Amino acid sequence: MDNRDEIRDFLATRRARITPQQAGLAPGVRRRVPGLRREEVAVLAGVSTDWYTRLEKGHISGVSEDVLDAVARALQLDEAERAHLFDLARAASSRPRTGRRVVQVRPGLQRMLDAMTDAPALIRNGRMDLLAVNRLGRAMYWPVYQRQGTSGPVNIARFQFLDPAGPAFYPNWDLAADTTVALLRTEAGRDPFNADLAQLIGELSTRSDDFRTRWARHDVRLHHMGSKTFHHPAVGDLTLDYESMDLHADPGLNLTVYTAAPDTPAHDALRLLASWAATLDAAADATGTRSSRLPHEGPAGQG
């Protein structure tokens, strides 16, 4: 895979957002481009203009970590952007892997999820497929499962951008959409030979103007902790804290757990969600309409 276009666009968009004043340079006159010029980045990074120009054209294979660090400092890259630059450099020097990789969530991971009875928890892959959830996680993402079914892993990005129900589920839809696209862009840099990821990005780019606009920004991010707001059709708004971590024993998988502080409206809403889930399951069992029951743990999926 030739990722020179990706390298060029990423570096160019990072350069365009920094003003000379932010970089500690004189503003000058007759600036024909937004942000810094290539020669200014070269000076800040301590390399020649010709060398940096080649780098921004995508010739990054074999570049040392020290030089990449210098470019990252010159462009004032944050932690996620610096990691993305290094991912792009590794991809430029690696051989493509062929075939599609099938991801199976280990039974031990599902047991771990099921042991978390008071907090929604899920395991996803880099393309935002929900591969496994616990009971509260299934209840929280019930609208997504209802719209996409249970024959395969449901996909958060596809729901957000292609399903009319997406904006209702995410009250802060713009922020949620920005986050999802940045996570997909980060994953594309980390795993550029993932055919399933490329297929999803192509589908979303073709069918969603909102996705295509965000994708062109080349924003990336790391997803460790924060808060999210959901609007659940049964319990209303849920503003929850989350902790997210990569599963190093299972490369490509990520665990996210949502919690709420005691004696808060969010904590009460989680208890209501658990009660609603139990009622839904009991009613489905009583009538024999298992299709109305909350979906079971996420099936194996392609990553």
Backbone bond lengths (Angstrom), bond angles and torsions (degrees), N, CA, C in turn:
res aa  C-N    CA-C-N  psi(-1)  N-CA   C-N-CA  omega(-1)  CA-C   N-CA-C  phi
1 M - - - 1.471 - - 1.512 109.37 -
2 D 1.332 118.05 127.78 1.458 123.54 177.02 1.523 107.80 -91.60
3 N 1.338 117.46 110.86 1.465 120.10 -177.41 1.515 112.35 -104.04
4 R 1.337 116.60 24.08 1.460 118.69 -178.01 1.525 112.58 -63.66
5 D 1.321 117.64 -36.19 1.468 119.14 177.66 1.521 111.05 -63.32
6 E 1.333 115.86 -40.71 1.462 120.19 178.89 1.532 111.11 -62.97
7 I 1.324 116.62 -43.83 1.468 120.95 178.80 1.523 110.18 -63.05
8 R 1.325 116.24 -46.91 1.466 120.29 -179.44 1.521 111.20 -58.89
9 D 1.319 117.16 -49.56 1.464 120.19 -176.18 1.527 111.60 -67.21
10 F 1.336 116.95 -38.29 1.460 119.37 179.53 1.526 110.86 -63.80
11 L 1.326 116.99 -49.91 1.462 119.52 -179.03 1.529 111.37 -65.63
12 A 1.319 117.37 -38.75 1.464 120.03 -179.39 1.527 111.28 -65.69
13 T 1.333 117.58 -41.10 1.471 119.13 179.64 1.523 110.91 -69.45
14 R 1.340 118.27 -34.11 1.470 119.44 176.96 1.528 110.35 -69.12
15 R 1.325 117.15 -39.62 1.465 120.56 179.62 1.527 111.64 -65.64
16 A 1.330 116.38 -36.79 1.465 120.52 -175.15 1.524 113.17 -69.49
17 R 1.311 117.78 -19.74 1.465 119.18 -174.50 1.528 112.93 -90.99
18 I 1.346 118.20 -6.98 1.471 121.37 -176.73 1.519 109.53 -102.17
19 T 1.298 116.41 123.81 1.461 120.44 176.84 1.524 109.62 -82.39
20 P 1.339 117.33 156.68 1.478 118.63 176.32 1.530 111.94 -56.53
21 Q 1.330 116.94 -38.38 1.454 119.43 179.83 1.524 111.25 -61.79
22 Q 1.345 117.49 -40.61 1.460 120.39 178.31 1.518 111.71 -64.35
23 A 1.330 116.05 -28.84 1.463 120.68 -179.83 1.524 112.40 -89.77
24 G 1.335 116.99 -0.50 1.457 120.65 -179.39 1.502 113.92 79.58
25 L 1.348 117.33 24.70 1.454 122.42 -179.74 1.516 110.32 -111.33
26 A 1.338 115.66 158.98 1.459 120.18 175.03 1.529 109.06 -68.21
27 P 1.355 117.58 141.69 1.468 119.11 -176.43 1.514 114.05 -64.84
28 G 1.336 118.00 -34.02 1.453 120.09 -179.62 1.521 112.52 69.78
29 V 1.314 116.03 -173.41 1.469 121.89 179.97 1.521 108.81 -131.65
30 R 1.347 114.19 168.24 1.466 121.87 176.98 1.537 112.01 53.72
31 R 1.306 115.40 49.23 1.467 119.16 177.16 1.515 108.00 -84.97
32 R 1.320 116.32 115.38 1.462 121.59 -176.31 1.522 112.56 -90.83
33 V 1.316 117.43 -9.51 1.464 120.54 -179.85 1.516 109.17 -126.29
34 P 1.328 117.53 148.78 1.467 118.81 174.95 1.522 110.43 -70.13
35 G 1.297 115.89 148.31 1.452 119.44 176.42 1.515 113.07 75.70
36 L 1.320 115.22 -149.74 1.458 121.29 -176.76 1.520 112.01 -86.07
37 R 1.335 115.29 153.58 1.454 120.76 169.78 1.526 109.12 -82.07
38 R 1.334 115.12 160.78 1.462 118.88 178.31 1.523 111.51 -59.44
39 E 1.340 116.48 -41.49 1.466 118.61 -177.97 1.530 111.45 -65.46
40 E 1.333 116.65 -29.05 1.467 119.01 177.88 1.521 111.30 -71.84
41 V 1.327 116.75 -39.49 1.464 119.69 175.31 1.522 109.83 -63.21
42 A 1.316 117.03 -40.22 1.455 120.75 179.55 1.523 111.25 -60.21
43 V 1.337 116.70 -44.70 1.465 120.33 178.58 1.520 110.54 -61.52
44 L 1.326 116.57 -45.85 1.459 120.45 -178.92 1.531 111.70 -63.92
45 A 1.335 117.02 -33.09 1.460 120.82 -178.92 1.527 112.62 -87.56
46 G 1.334 117.37 -10.24 1.461 120.59 179.63 1.512 113.85 75.43
47 V 1.339 117.02 33.10 1.461 121.46 177.39 1.523 108.34 -127.93
48 S 1.316 116.35 169.78 1.459 119.23 179.22 1.530 110.40 -75.62
49 T 1.334 114.47 156.31 1.465 118.86 177.88 1.520 111.05 -62.46
50 D 1.337 117.04 -42.16 1.468 119.69 178.78 1.523 111.01 -60.39
51 W 1.336 115.99 -40.51 1.463 118.72 -178.47 1.517 110.65 -66.14
52 Y 1.348 117.45 -45.34 1.459 119.03 -179.93 1.525 111.02 -65.60
53 T 1.337 117.28 -36.45 1.470 120.08 178.28 1.524 110.33 -60.81
54 R 1.325 117.01 -42.24 1.460 119.76 176.45 1.527 110.94 -62.67
55 L 1.320 116.13 -40.64 1.458 119.78 179.65 1.523 110.53 -61.93
56 E 1.325 117.21 -44.66 1.461 120.12 -178.21 1.524 111.65 -71.30
57 K 1.306 117.75 -16.52 1.463 120.69 173.94 1.527 111.60 -84.78
58 G 1.333 116.37 1.58 1.448 119.75 173.48 1.505 115.78 105.84
59 H 1.335 118.22 1.43 1.466 120.91 -178.47 1.530 108.64 -86.16
60 I 1.324 115.29 77.73 1.464 120.83 -172.11 1.524 112.23 -111.22
61 S 1.318 117.60 -11.29 1.467 120.88 -177.80 1.524 110.32 -61.27
62 G 1.328 116.63 130.32 1.453 121.27 177.18 1.512 115.20 84.13
63 V 1.333 118.59 -1.54 1.465 121.09 178.93 1.530 108.97 -68.90
64 S 1.322 116.45 137.36 1.459 120.37 -175.59 1.526 111.38 -71.56
65 E 1.337 114.95 158.54 1.463 119.73 177.96 1.522 111.02 -64.16
66 D 1.329 117.84 -34.90 1.458 120.26 179.59 1.526 111.10 -61.92
67 V 1.323 116.57 -41.94 1.459 120.06 179.71 1.527 110.52 -68.52
68 L 1.331 116.42 -42.39 1.465 118.96 177.46 1.528 110.93 -61.23
69 D 1.332 116.52 -39.65 1.467 119.80 176.41 1.522 111.08 -61.47
70 A 1.330 116.90 -41.18 1.462 120.51 -179.83 1.525 110.98 -64.63
71 V 1.334 117.15 -41.09 1.466 120.94 177.38 1.529 110.02 -65.50
72 A 1.333 116.55 -41.56 1.473 120.27 178.90 1.520 110.95 -60.58
73 R 1.336 117.07 -40.90 1.473 119.71 178.26 1.524 110.88 -67.39
74 A 1.314 116.89 -41.68 1.465 120.33 -179.36 1.522 111.45 -62.19
75 L 1.324 116.59 -38.02 1.461 121.23 -179.36 1.519 112.67 -89.44
76 Q 1.341 116.31 2.35 1.462 122.29 177.65 1.532 111.35 55.27
77 L 1.318 115.78 45.81 1.457 120.86 -179.67 1.528 110.08 -72.65
78 D 1.327 115.85 141.42 1.453 119.03 174.60 1.532 109.34 -82.39
79 E 1.324 116.76 -176.27 1.472 120.36 -175.06 1.524 111.82 -59.72
80 A 1.323 116.87 -44.63 1.461 120.14 -178.64 1.530 111.07 -66.74
81 E 1.326 117.61 -40.73 1.461 120.95 -179.38 1.526 111.39 -68.07
82 R 1.331 116.53 -39.52 1.470 119.25 177.29 1.529 109.96 -62.83
83 A 1.327 117.34 -44.90 1.460 120.00 178.42 1.519 111.06 -61.27
84 H 1.335 116.88 -37.75 1.465 120.93 179.28 1.525 110.57 -65.17
85 L 1.328 117.68 -41.26 1.461 120.96 178.09 1.531 110.53 -60.40
86 F 1.319 116.81 -42.57 1.467 120.18 178.55 1.529 110.74 -67.81
87 D 1.337 117.22 -36.37 1.465 119.61 176.18 1.524 111.02 -62.43
88 L 1.327 116.88 -41.86 1.461 120.54 179.03 1.529 111.06 -63.23
89 A 1.334 115.73 -38.10 1.463 119.33 179.03 1.520 110.53 -66.71
90 R 1.337 117.95 -41.68 1.465 120.34 178.63 1.528 110.82 -64.51
91 A 1.331 116.31 -40.76 1.464 119.59 -179.64 1.520 111.50 -63.77
92 A 1.332 116.39 -36.00 1.465 119.76 -179.48 1.521 111.64 -67.20
93 S 1.332 116.51 -22.02 1.464 120.34 -177.06 1.524 113.18 -103.79
94 S 1.333 117.32 1.56 1.460 119.93 -174.72 1.521 110.94 -108.17
95 R 1.318 114.58 162.78 1.456 120.36 177.00 1.527 109.22 -92.01
96 P 1.326 116.41 142.14 1.470 118.39 179.52 1.509 112.03 -66.28
97 R 1.349 114.97 142.64 1.461 120.80 173.05 1.516 108.41 -91.58
98 T 1.298 115.71 139.54 1.458 119.91 -178.84 1.514 110.28 -99.49
99 G 1.335 115.43 156.86 1.460 120.72 176.58 1.515 112.16 87.27
100 R 1.318 115.32 166.05 1.452 122.31 178.75 1.526 108.74 -99.82
101 R 1.316 115.11 139.52 1.451 120.25 -178.76 1.519 109.71 -96.09
102 V 1.317 115.98 129.11 1.455 121.12 178.48 1.520 108.54 -96.39
103 V 1.321 115.76 127.58 1.456 121.25 -178.53 1.516 108.66 -104.98
104 Q 1.309 115.92 124.83 1.461 121.06 176.50 1.516 107.94 -118.46
105 V 1.309 116.45 127.33 1.458 120.91 177.90 1.520 108.28 -77.20
106 R 1.320 115.76 125.58 1.461 120.40 -178.03 1.527 111.06 -63.74
107 P 1.342 117.92 146.91 1.466 120.16 177.55 1.518 112.89 -55.83
108 G 1.328 116.62 -34.16 1.457 118.96 179.15 1.516 112.87 -63.44
109 L 1.323 116.34 -35.11 1.465 119.76 177.45 1.529 110.90 -68.58
110 Q 1.340 116.34 -39.71 1.457 118.37 177.54 1.528 111.00 -64.35
111 R 1.330 116.86 -39.29 1.465 119.48 177.20 1.521 110.99 -62.71
112 M 1.329 116.21 -38.71 1.458 119.99 177.02 1.525 111.13 -61.06
113 L 1.340 115.90 -44.86 1.463 119.63 177.98 1.524 110.60 -60.82
114 D 1.328 116.24 -46.73 1.466 120.26 -176.23 1.524 112.42 -64.95
115 A 1.343 116.97 -24.70 1.462 120.25 178.00 1.524 112.05 -73.17
116 M 1.328 117.00 -16.91 1.466 121.09 177.38 1.528 107.97 -87.80
117 T 1.309 116.84 93.96 1.465 120.69 -172.05 1.523 113.25 -93.38
118 D 1.325 118.04 -14.90 1.466 120.38 -175.39 1.521 113.10 -110.13
119 A 1.323 117.74 4.31 1.462 120.64 -176.13 1.524 109.87 -141.46
120 P 1.324 118.44 133.36 1.469 119.76 172.67 1.525 109.73 -63.09
121 A 1.317 116.43 133.97 1.459 121.02 -179.56 1.520 108.84 -141.88
122 L 1.322 115.64 146.14 1.462 120.30 -177.46 1.516 110.30 -148.61
123 I 1.316 115.03 157.64 1.453 122.78 171.47 1.521 107.51 -122.02
124 R 1.310 116.28 126.93 1.462 121.63 179.72 1.517 109.22 -127.69
125 N 1.320 115.37 165.36 1.456 119.86 171.82 1.521 109.48 -102.16
126 G 1.346 116.18 -175.68 1.451 119.99 -174.21 1.507 115.21 -69.50
127 R 1.329 118.11 -18.51 1.460 119.71 178.47 1.516 111.63 -96.75
128 M 1.333 116.60 15.06 1.465 123.96 171.95 1.523 113.17 73.30
129 D 1.347 117.55 27.68 1.458 120.90 169.56 1.528 108.82 -80.29
130 L 1.311 117.41 133.75 1.463 121.30 172.10 1.525 107.71 -82.71
131 L 1.324 116.47 108.43 1.461 121.46 -175.34 1.520 112.54 -94.24
132 A 1.321 117.72 -28.78 1.457 121.24 179.32 1.522 108.65 -157.13
133 V 1.320 115.77 144.00 1.464 121.98 178.95 1.521 108.89 -143.08
134 N 1.328 115.87 159.91 1.456 118.90 169.81 1.526 109.01 -93.42
135 R 1.322 116.56 -174.33 1.469 119.63 -172.61 1.531 111.75 -63.82
136 L 1.329 116.56 -45.11 1.466 119.08 179.42 1.531 110.98 -69.62
137 G 1.323 116.29 -32.27 1.459 118.53 175.78 1.514 111.76 -64.35
138 R 1.331 116.50 -41.37 1.467 120.04 176.11 1.521 110.35 -61.42
139 A 1.345 116.09 -41.94 1.464 119.49 -179.30 1.521 111.42 -65.31
140 M 1.336 116.79 -40.75 1.457 119.71 -177.64 1.530 111.03 -67.20
141 Y 1.324 115.86 -40.26 1.466 120.15 -179.14 1.531 112.03 -94.09
142 W 1.308 116.64 19.73 1.456 121.38 179.70 1.525 113.04 -52.32
143 P 1.361 120.67 -43.74 1.468 118.91 178.39 1.523 112.88 -58.57
144 V 1.335 117.34 -35.87 1.462 119.84 -179.69 1.522 110.22 -68.91
145 Y 1.328 116.41 -44.54 1.465 119.92 178.19 1.527 111.29 -63.17
146 Q 1.327 116.30 -39.66 1.460 119.83 -179.51 1.520 111.52 -62.45
147 R 1.309 116.70 -36.67 1.466 120.14 -176.06 1.532 112.00 -82.24
148 Q 1.343 117.36 -31.14 1.464 119.38 -173.96 1.518 113.61 -107.58
149 G 1.333 117.94 -8.29 1.452 120.00 177.74 1.509 112.51 81.04
150 T 1.315 116.39 -174.85 1.464 121.50 -176.23 1.525 112.50 -126.35
151 S 1.324 118.76 16.00 1.462 120.81 179.94 1.521 111.97 -73.66
152 G 1.305 117.51 -18.98 1.456 122.70 177.74 1.502 108.80 -156.41
153 P 1.332 118.75 177.65 1.461 119.73 -178.87 1.518 111.69 -63.77
154 V 1.318 116.02 133.04 1.458 119.38 176.59 1.520 108.47 -76.64
155 N 1.317 116.39 154.85 1.458 121.24 -173.96 1.522 109.99 -121.37
156 I 1.320 116.14 122.17 1.460 121.58 -176.50 1.524 110.58 -65.91
157 A 1.327 117.91 -43.20 1.463 120.70 -177.10 1.524 111.21 -64.21
158 R 1.322 116.52 -42.75 1.460 119.55 179.37 1.530 110.47 -63.08
159 F 1.332 116.77 -39.47 1.462 120.63 178.15 1.518 110.73 -65.00
160 Q 1.311 117.63 -44.35 1.463 120.94 -177.53 1.526 112.44 -62.00
161 F 1.326 116.36 -44.27 1.456 119.54 -169.56 1.525 114.87 -98.22
162 L 1.317 117.89 -23.73 1.459 119.54 -173.83 1.521 114.04 -113.04
163 D 1.315 118.05 -14.16 1.464 120.56 -176.75 1.523 109.30 -100.99
164 P 1.341 118.19 130.23 1.473 120.18 178.11 1.523 113.08 -59.31
165 A 1.333 117.62 -21.56 1.467 120.25 179.61 1.522 112.57 -79.84
166 G 1.320 117.49 -10.50 1.457 120.23 -176.64 1.520 114.42 -58.65
167 P 1.336 119.40 -52.10 1.468 119.52 -179.15 1.524 114.19 -59.76
168 A 1.325 117.36 -31.44 1.465 119.31 179.13 1.522 111.36 -70.31
169 F 1.318 117.47 -33.06 1.465 121.30 -179.06 1.525 111.50 -75.53
170 Y 1.342 116.82 -27.56 1.463 121.60 -179.35 1.536 108.65 -115.65
171 P 1.336 118.45 93.64 1.479 119.91 -179.63 1.529 112.32 -56.89
172 N 1.353 117.08 -37.52 1.469 120.97 174.76 1.535 108.33 -95.03
173 W 1.340 114.63 64.10 1.459 119.09 -169.49 1.521 112.10 -62.62
174 D 1.316 118.68 -41.85 1.461 120.82 -178.34 1.520 111.03 -59.59
175 L 1.332 116.35 -45.16 1.463 119.80 179.25 1.521 110.60 -65.33
176 A 1.330 117.34 -43.72 1.466 120.46 179.23 1.526 110.78 -62.58
177 A 1.332 116.75 -40.63 1.462 120.57 179.79 1.528 111.01 -66.47
178 D 1.334 117.14 -42.71 1.466 120.36 177.00 1.526 110.79 -58.15
179 T 1.339 116.00 -43.31 1.456 120.53 -178.54 1.519 111.56 -64.14
180 T 1.314 116.63 -45.29 1.463 120.32 -178.16 1.521 111.23 -62.78
181 V 1.323 117.54 -44.45 1.464 120.13 -179.41 1.524 110.33 -65.79
182 A 1.327 117.45 -40.22 1.462 120.40 178.98 1.530 110.99 -64.03
183 L 1.333 117.17 -37.49 1.463 120.27 177.34 1.530 111.03 -67.41
184 L 1.331 116.78 -40.08 1.465 119.59 177.92 1.527 111.19 -66.58
185 R 1.334 117.07 -38.94 1.464 120.64 177.94 1.530 110.01 -64.75
186 T 1.334 116.73 -40.39 1.465 120.78 177.08 1.523 110.57 -61.51
187 E 1.330 116.36 -44.27 1.462 120.59 -179.71 1.525 110.85 -66.02
188 A 1.324 117.99 -36.65 1.462 120.85 179.09 1.525 110.85 -63.47
189 G 1.334 117.11 -34.86 1.460 119.49 175.88 1.509 112.21 -72.47
190 R 1.335 116.06 -35.43 1.469 121.25 -178.77 1.524 111.88 -75.29
191 D 1.333 116.73 -35.16 1.470 121.14 -174.42 1.531 109.48 -135.23
192 P 1.338 117.58 69.06 1.464 120.61 -171.39 1.520 114.55 -71.10
193 F 1.323 117.98 -12.25 1.457 120.14 -177.53 1.526 112.30 -100.85
194 N 1.313 117.58 14.51 1.461 122.57 -178.75 1.526 108.75 -80.13
195 A 1.316 116.69 106.60 1.467 120.97 -175.70 1.522 111.57 -66.03
196 D 1.342 117.47 -36.28 1.464 119.77 179.78 1.517 111.17 -66.88
197 L 1.336 116.70 -39.16 1.459 120.74 177.21 1.522 110.72 -64.34
198 A 1.328 116.56 -44.43 1.466 120.35 178.98 1.529 110.85 -61.43
199 Q 1.327 116.69 -39.21 1.474 120.22 179.24 1.519 110.85 -63.46
200 L 1.343 116.79 -43.16 1.465 120.25 179.72 1.521 111.17 -64.34
201 I 1.317 116.84 -45.49 1.465 120.24 -179.81 1.525 110.58 -62.06
202 G 1.334 117.07 -40.14 1.455 119.84 176.89 1.511 112.23 -63.23
203 E 1.329 116.61 -42.30 1.463 120.75 178.59 1.525 111.30 -62.24
204 L 1.324 116.75 -47.64 1.464 120.14 -178.14 1.528 111.38 -67.44
205 S 1.316 117.10 -38.42 1.461 120.21 178.94 1.515 111.80 -64.84
206 T 1.324 116.54 -35.70 1.456 121.02 -179.28 1.522 112.26 -73.89
207 R 1.319 116.73 -36.93 1.463 120.69 -170.31 1.526 114.93 -100.79
208 S 1.332 118.59 -11.71 1.463 119.92 -174.76 1.520 111.23 -132.37
209 D 1.340 116.01 116.13 1.463 120.13 174.38 1.523 110.83 -64.39
210 D 1.336 116.55 -37.33 1.466 120.16 179.77 1.522 111.04 -61.55
211 F 1.319 116.45 -42.47 1.462 119.14 178.61 1.524 110.21 -67.10
212 R 1.317 116.77 -46.01 1.465 120.68 -175.64 1.533 111.01 -60.60
213 T 1.332 117.31 -40.41 1.461 120.63 178.82 1.524 111.06 -63.64
214 R 1.314 116.11 -44.29 1.467 119.97 -179.73 1.526 111.26 -68.74
215 W 1.313 117.37 -38.48 1.460 120.75 -179.20 1.522 110.93 -60.87
216 A 1.319 116.95 -35.56 1.463 121.53 -178.17 1.527 112.58 -69.23
217 R 1.312 118.20 -15.06 1.466 120.89 -179.79 1.525 112.55 -76.14
218 H 1.313 117.84 -20.63 1.463 122.91 -179.82 1.530 112.11 61.09
219 D 1.326 116.89 31.57 1.458 120.19 176.28 1.522 109.84 -78.83
220 V 1.322 116.09 143.75 1.456 122.30 177.58 1.520 108.15 -132.53
221 R 1.334 115.92 161.70 1.454 118.81 176.77 1.516 110.63 -159.92
222 L 1.332 114.44 157.22 1.455 122.70 170.39 1.513 107.43 -101.51
223 H 1.319 115.83 143.43 1.463 121.55 -169.13 1.526 108.26 -120.01
224 H 1.323 117.08 88.82 1.454 119.93 -174.65 1.527 113.10 -109.81
225 M 1.301 117.31 -44.07 1.454 120.48 -175.88 1.520 109.31 -158.83
226 G 1.319 116.00 160.32 1.459 120.68 178.58 1.515 110.25 157.80
227 S 1.312 116.06 -154.87 1.463 121.43 176.91 1.519 109.37 -138.00
228 K 1.325 115.49 151.43 1.459 122.28 178.78 1.519 108.56 -136.81
229 T 1.321 115.42 150.74 1.451 120.99 176.25 1.526 109.45 -116.72
230 F 1.315 115.89 130.08 1.457 123.19 175.49 1.520 108.58 -120.67
231 H 1.326 115.95 151.42 1.468 120.03 171.73 1.521 107.51 -114.51
232 H 1.323 114.25 105.19 1.461 119.83 -177.46 1.521 109.40 -90.34
233 P 1.320 118.85 134.96 1.467 120.13 -175.99 1.524 113.40 -64.27
234 A 1.333 118.32 -20.80 1.465 120.22 -177.76 1.522 113.47 -97.68
235 V 1.341 118.09 -29.88 1.472 119.44 -173.59 1.519 113.03 -123.40
236 G 1.310 118.55 0.20 1.460 120.23 178.49 1.526 112.29 84.49
237 D 1.324 116.02 -151.16 1.459 121.07 -174.98 1.525 111.55 -74.41
238 L 1.321 114.83 138.73 1.462 123.63 176.30 1.527 107.46 -127.83
239 T 1.331 117.24 110.45 1.457 121.05 174.39 1.518 107.41 -107.21
240 L 1.324 116.38 108.27 1.451 122.32 -170.08 1.520 111.07 -121.77
241 D 1.328 115.50 147.07 1.456 121.28 169.90 1.526 108.65 -81.22
242 Y 1.314 116.51 149.97 1.457 119.20 177.23 1.523 110.82 -135.33
243 E 1.312 114.92 149.51 1.463 124.10 169.78 1.518 106.44 -121.66
244 S 1.318 116.28 130.25 1.465 121.00 -175.42 1.516 109.38 -129.57
245 M 1.324 116.30 134.68 1.469 119.36 -178.26 1.522 110.05 -147.09
246 D 1.335 115.04 144.78 1.453 120.14 174.51 1.523 109.52 -75.38
247 L 1.322 116.29 143.93 1.464 122.34 179.12 1.527 108.00 -93.07
248 H 1.315 116.62 100.75 1.466 120.10 -171.89 1.522 112.15 -68.04
249 A 1.325 117.34 -25.77 1.463 119.28 176.34 1.527 112.02 -76.62
250 D 1.326 116.11 -13.44 1.469 122.12 -179.53 1.523 107.93 -132.02
251 P 1.335 117.88 77.02 1.463 121.14 -174.72 1.525 112.13 -53.18
252 G 1.323 114.69 135.42 1.460 121.09 179.90 1.505 114.38 95.66
253 L 1.346 117.35 -10.17 1.462 120.45 -179.50 1.522 110.69 -105.71
254 N 1.321 115.48 148.92 1.455 122.79 -177.30 1.518 109.51 -132.60
255 L 1.327 116.54 135.38 1.457 123.18 176.79 1.517 109.42 -103.97
256 T 1.329 116.59 130.02 1.462 121.99 175.77 1.521 109.14 -127.32
257 V 1.328 115.94 131.76 1.459 122.23 179.32 1.520 108.47 -124.25
258 Y 1.344 116.42 131.26 1.461 122.36 179.31 1.521 109.68 -104.67
259 T 1.324 116.37 136.76 1.462 121.01 179.71 1.522 109.79 -138.10
260 A 1.329 114.15 166.17 1.468 121.40 175.09 1.520 108.17 -137.80
261 A 1.309 117.12 141.02 1.455 121.02 178.89 1.522 109.95 -65.59
262 P 1.340 117.45 146.12 1.477 120.06 178.86 1.521 111.64 -59.44
263 D 1.321 114.99 151.22 1.472 122.44 175.72 1.523 112.48 59.97
264 T 1.323 115.86 38.11 1.460 121.33 175.33 1.523 108.64 -123.90
265 P 1.337 117.94 159.12 1.468 119.74 175.80 1.526 112.46 -56.52
266 A 1.327 117.86 -35.67 1.463 120.53 179.43 1.526 110.94 -65.81
267 H 1.327 116.68 -38.63 1.467 119.93 177.94 1.524 110.68 -64.83
268 D 1.333 116.01 -41.49 1.470 119.38 176.59 1.529 110.98 -63.27
269 A 1.330 116.24 -38.20 1.462 119.98 -179.91 1.521 111.24 -66.48
270 L 1.335 117.47 -36.24 1.462 120.09 176.83 1.528 111.01 -64.64
271 R 1.330 117.25 -40.01 1.463 120.12 177.35 1.526 110.30 -64.44
272 L 1.328 116.55 -39.40 1.454 120.14 177.17 1.526 110.81 -64.94
273 L 1.320 116.38 -37.39 1.466 120.68 178.18 1.524 110.57 -63.29
274 A 1.328 116.94 -43.16 1.464 120.27 178.50 1.522 110.89 -62.93
275 S 1.315 117.36 -40.33 1.467 120.90 179.16 1.524 110.22 -66.10
276 W 1.320 116.45 -41.62 1.471 120.52 178.81 1.522 110.94 -62.62
277 A 1.332 116.71 -41.80 1.462 120.69 179.75 1.522 110.98 -62.55
278 A 1.331 116.42 -42.25 1.463 120.15 179.76 1.525 110.78 -64.59
279 T 1.328 116.51 -40.60 1.460 120.44 179.12 1.523 111.20 -64.66
280 L 1.309 116.88 -41.96 1.467 121.30 -179.70 1.522 110.75 -63.97
281 D 1.330 116.72 -44.10 1.461 119.91 179.59 1.524 111.31 -65.96
282 A 1.336 116.66 -41.23 1.461 119.77 -179.19 1.520 110.90 -64.53
283 A 1.336 116.89 -41.45 1.457 120.03 179.65 1.521 111.30 -65.48
284 A 1.325 116.70 -39.09 1.459 120.33 179.63 1.524 110.73 -66.14
285 D 1.329 117.01 -40.62 1.466 120.19 178.50 1.527 111.42 -65.45
286 A 1.336 115.63 -38.91 1.465 119.67 -177.23 1.520 111.83 -67.44
287 T 1.323 116.94 -35.57 1.463 121.01 -177.14 1.518 112.84 -94.63
288 G 1.342 115.91 -10.69 1.452 119.47 -177.96 1.515 113.71 77.52
289 T 1.320 117.72 9.41 1.469 121.25 -179.82 1.524 108.68 -92.52
290 R 1.321 116.29 74.50 1.463 120.02 -175.29 1.520 112.48 -65.65
291 S 1.326 116.82 -17.46 1.465 118.11 177.83 1.515 111.38 -67.74
292 S 1.339 117.10 -20.98 1.453 120.09 178.03 1.521 112.04 -87.24
293 R 1.318 115.79 -9.85 1.456 120.34 -178.42 1.524 109.74 -72.28
294 L 1.331 115.93 154.40 1.448 119.09 175.49 1.523 109.31 -58.22
295 P 1.323 118.10 139.34 1.457 120.30 -178.66 1.513 111.34 -62.90
296 H 1.339 114.61 149.31 1.453 119.15 177.32 1.522 109.59 -76.82
297 E 1.314 115.89 -176.92 1.455 120.77 -175.61 1.517 110.30 -52.82
298 G 1.348 113.93 149.19 1.450 119.06 -177.10 1.507 111.41 -59.33
299 P 1.330 118.24 138.50 1.454 121.82 179.05 1.513 111.24 -75.71
300 A 1.302 114.88 170.48 1.466 118.50 174.16 1.507 108.59 -61.77
301 G 1.313 116.92 148.62 1.460 119.61 -179.52 1.497 111.10 -142.70
302 Q 1.305 115.35 172.59 1.457 120.45 178.11 1.506 107.89 -91.15
303 G 1.313 116.36 139.44 1.442 120.98 -177.47 1.444 112.07 -114.63
